Amino acid sequence: MIDVILFNLIWVLPLLVMLICTPIPNTYTRAIKRIHLSSAIIVLGIAAYLTLKLFLLTSGVSPSSNGSVFSLHFVTQVSWWNAFGAQYFIGADALSLLMVLLTSVIVLTGMLVSWSIPGNAKIFFALIQILATSVYGVFMSFDLLLFFIFYEMEAICMYLMIAGFGSGKKDYGGKKLTLTLALGSSMILAAFLGIYVESGINSWNLLELGQVVFPMSLQMWAFPLLFMGFAVSGSLFPFHFWSPDGHSAAPTAVSMFAAGVMMKMGPYACLRIAIYLMPEAARIYLPYLVYLLIFNVLLSGWIAIRHKDLKYITAYSSISHLGLIFLGIAAMTPLAFRGAVLQMLSHGFLTALFFATIGMIYSRTHTRDITQMGGLMRVMPFIGVGFVIAGFACLGLPGLSGFIAEATIFIGSFQNESSLMRVVTILAVLSITVTAIYVLQAANRMLHGPVSPNSFYSLPDANFKEKVTIVILVFSLFAIGLFPNWISEFIDTSISPIYTNLIR
């Protein structure tokens, strides 16, 4: 019972703290920030505790023993809209808890790097908490209507944070992001309504819907609508265009959140909902997904080479690496599915580290143009090392999470006997060279050589909160890279029902 309460507290506490801090005057901003930070630490502690507990509970349990039904823990299930069969239904398996843990780390580190954000910090930290609530709810919900409510909250918060606290073309970037996500949401809602009506069971319960065999007349239009609706947040071509402008205009914490967590909501939901509910259509449509991945995996890297703005480079890098997640999904093998989830986690931590260090550099140099910087490793070595480690993880250096995730995807994708899939997989492996070009080019121009301009000699290195941020994210990258066995087996307990449903 205590664990169930703690699990509910993960999404309730951020919202509760936001409401408590609302009436406190702005003169107590420092105290307000400390309250928000304390709540983020508590949520991270709860997420880590429940993840460890679930890992111990599932150790030694055969993934196939659960069949095609998700084995959920810490469940709360209460009816809240009887007329439409809607429930407050939340629970956890390995996949959802790992995504919650990733989110809690990025919420905490996002607060740390935003400690001195200009403007009304009270409002900014309140919006972080609302954003955290929405994303936690997405990963914890197993009722489709509840899922959709949380999913929609996130897009509104993103716009408010970018338009209110961003830089450059912040209104344009915020609107572009929000309207593109709204397009995806409308596609998702249309598919959800079709699923609800066609099921005939008056329920939005994902587990109950998973036992319904939907007619192909529904699946053939609902699956592509649902999958592509979710893929919008994952920047799958041709819905990738919101990402570069959105990231460039966003404040540091929002860029960390968007790339680290929000862009994973799409692939997560594609696995959890679209493929799970409509496996017959998935088997028909997913092989064609590889044509879209040619842009994500290959061409976006070449675009990153041409850019000089650090955020644009990282944004196009994210589009490329999100393409690897979809490559693992399109391959439709258990190993590739596992690799896709590992890449969600790995990319979440490494992009958070990328954007965190970029934000630290920008706050000091007031530029993100790599041609206007040089020798920063001499004046801010801690930040420079953090950026380089993120780059190495992006390259898939052994010992870091990127190597484990990408190797799993490549091997799993090559297990698919399709010649096209194998050709695209080989091209994806070769694209690592392109990644090396833009990562090393950015690091070399910005961090090495003589210090330029001379005024940069007086720039300070990372402060205590920034060092804590870098250490937490670097630790996460090494933890996955050096000890992959436990997390791989843990993930399999969630992937097995999806794959079993797919091949039945």
Secondary structure, 3 states (H helix, E strand, C coil): CHHHHHHHHHHHHHHHHHHHHCCCCHHHHHHHHHHHHHHHHHHHHHHHHHHHHHHHHHCCCCHHHHCCCCCCEEEEEEEEEHHHCEEEEEEECHHHHHHHHHHHHHHHHHHHHCCCCCCCHHHHHHHHHHHHHHHHHHHHECEHHHHHHHHHHHHHHHHHHHHHHCCCCHHHHHHHHHHHHHHHHHHHHHHHHHHHHHHCCCCCEHHHHCCCCCCHHHHHHHHHHHHHHHHCCCCCCCCCCHHHHHHHHCCHHHHHHHHHHHHHHHHHHHHHHHHHHCHHHHHHHHHHHHHHHHHHHHHHHHHHHHCCEHHHHHHHHHHHHHHHHHHHHHHCCHHHHHHHHHHHHHHHHHHHHHHHHHHHHHHHHCCCEHHHCECHHHHCHHHHHHHHHHHHHHHCCCCCHHHHHHHHHHHHHHCCCCHHHHHHHHHHHHCHHHHHHHHHHHHHHHHCCCCECHHHHHCCCCCHHHHHHHHHHHHHHHHHHHCHHHHHHHHHHHHHHHHHHHHC
